[in-house]
Amino acid sequence: MSIVNSASAQLSKLPSVDRVLGFATVRRLVEEHGRTSVTEAVRELLAELRRSANTDLDEPAVCARLERAMAARSRPNLRPVFNLTGTVLHTNLGRALLPLEAVEAVIAAMTSPAALEYDLATGERGDRDELVESLLCGLTGAEAATVVNNNAAAVFLMLNTLALKREVVVSRGELIEIGGSFRLPDIMRRAGAKLVEVGTTNRTHAKDYAEAIGPRTAMLLKVHWSNYAISGFTSVVPEKELAAIAHARELPCVVDLGSGTLVDLTQYGLPREPTAGEAVANGVDLVTFSGDKLLGGPQAGILVGRKDLVERIKRNPLKRALRVGKITLAALEAVLRLYRDPDRLAERLTTLRLLTREAGDIAAQADRLLPALTRALAGHAGVSVQPMKSQIGSGALPVDVLPSAGFAIRPVAASQRGRALARIEAAFRALPIPVIGFVRDDAFQLDLRCLEDEEAFAAQLQSLEVGT
Ligand SMILES: *Cc1c(COP(=O)(O)O)cnc(C)c1O
């Protein structure tokens, strides 16, 4: 008999799709996941077995593979992870975590009709911005406020409304790029405004701005240094002075704060960061900032400032394309309400709670977890607890770091350390709740500042499998 014939004789031993669907375990899977999905998985598995000419699987083995396949199929694409990168507001990991108050407001808004654009006092059509406008004005001292999809949209809409076919004066020290896709000169061009650069990279003076103003000037714009610092021989024009120069020529002064915060962070022992309220008090006419950076809310772009300018922005037809939905507004309102009680903010606002964790507490947590982690990595790597420096992230306070603590994991293998490190990193990423750390100084490191669910972290360590 030829080899081909004996192989096909073997393959005919594979059970049919219907027979597999009749296995008790598989019937249970059908109840849980539905017939369509399980049938697809059975077909895929049988096809794979046929391709690999693997016909030795018995019923329990087939069922085990199907259970694994169904678990993988039902896992959501957007998966929760442990952010142990040491960057609290990590853009790739979703930035700010929302407090429970916001989650509850979101559930209510999602599961019940809500007065989103409906004035309950008059029964007439309302304005969705009014849900958060008075809160934002109360917290910043501004006359008016509006909300769009994110801060990039806020800057874009502001430029497109106030500076279409006109000039915007910006210091050469502030032509920022954030994460590659937000570059100020590009946004400006797409918004239809012409960038007029003044000063130099390290020094820009009042007269640089004043001399650049001409008949086509629409505004003076200041952009907060987000992800970098300029130090040494430097000079910048303070907001108050810049606003005065603009106002002397009847122009608005606008500030893109980026990660603007609503409260003075020094009261919580954190580095100073300019607040939106300070900009308003300094005479700035419009301020733009993100909802999901230091503010600790949902992804949103917030504009606060002079009423006439905010109204013009709201009348721009693009506002409709960039507006936020009820889910965002529900979360934002709930977060803004927490700010009305600054004394309890550090415990209730998740972002602030993580930022204010004491290094001593974090080190104690690391000590508690050390034995379990050491056991899980036995034979592959050594683990030590060491001091670390967390970053706020998302462009906030780039040069200020927060003392923290965590693990340095060093492979035992003396050779091919790079590959050993990559395997350890991959093993942590493959956990049921993937653990994201970082590699530095020849070690895979985990900064525990953002580890709140210590039990869940510890519980899954036993399933850590470092490949070889
Ligand atoms: C982060 C940032 C932006 C972009 O904000 P998104 O909310 O990410 O769209 C714009 N300007 C500055 C200065 C920033 O820091």
Ligand as a Chemical Component Dictionary entry (heavy atoms), coordinates in Angstrom:
data_LIG
# 
_chem_comp.id                   LIG 
_chem_comp.type                 NON-POLYMER 
_chem_comp.pdbx_formal_charge   0 
_chem_comp.three_letter_code    LIG 
# 
loop_
_chem_comp_atom.comp_id 
_chem_comp_atom.atom_id 
_chem_comp_atom.alt_atom_id 
_chem_comp_atom.type_symbol 
_chem_comp_atom.charge 
_chem_comp_atom.model_Cartn_x 
_chem_comp_atom.model_Cartn_y 
_chem_comp_atom.model_Cartn_z 
_chem_comp_atom.pdbx_ordinal 
LIG C1 C1 C 0 -1.664 65.792 24.874 1  
LIG C2 C2 C 0 -1.615 67.105 24.216 2  
LIG C3 C3 C 0 -2.411 67.377 23.096 3  
LIG C4 C4 C 0 -3.306 66.322 22.487 4  
LIG O1 O1 O 0 -4.318 65.985 23.390 5  
LIG P1 P1 P 0 -5.205 64.659 23.138 6  
LIG O2 O2 O 0 -6.216 64.715 24.262 7  
LIG O3 O3 O 0 -4.278 63.516 23.228 8  
LIG O4 O4 O 0 -5.831 64.804 21.816 9  
LIG C5 C5 C 0 -2.344 68.615 22.545 10 
LIG N1 N1 N 0 -1.526 69.565 23.045 11 
LIG C6 C6 C 0 -0.737 69.347 24.111 12 
LIG C7 C7 C 0 0.156  70.443 24.610 13 
LIG C8 C8 C 0 -0.760 68.126 24.740 14 
LIG O5 O5 O 0 0.017  67.878 25.805 15 
# 
loop_
_chem_comp_bond.comp_id 
_chem_comp_bond.atom_id_1 
_chem_comp_bond.atom_id_2 
_chem_comp_bond.value_order 
_chem_comp_bond.pdbx_ordinal 
LIG C1 C2 SING 1  
LIG C2 C3 SING 2  
LIG C2 C8 DOUB 3  
LIG C3 C4 SING 4  
LIG C3 C5 DOUB 5  
LIG C4 O1 SING 6  
LIG O1 P1 SING 7  
LIG P1 O2 DOUB 8  
LIG P1 O3 SING 9  
LIG P1 O4 SING 10 
LIG C5 N1 SING 11 
LIG N1 C6 DOUB 12 
LIG C6 C7 SING 13 
LIG C6 C8 SING 14 
LIG C8 O5 SING 15 
# 
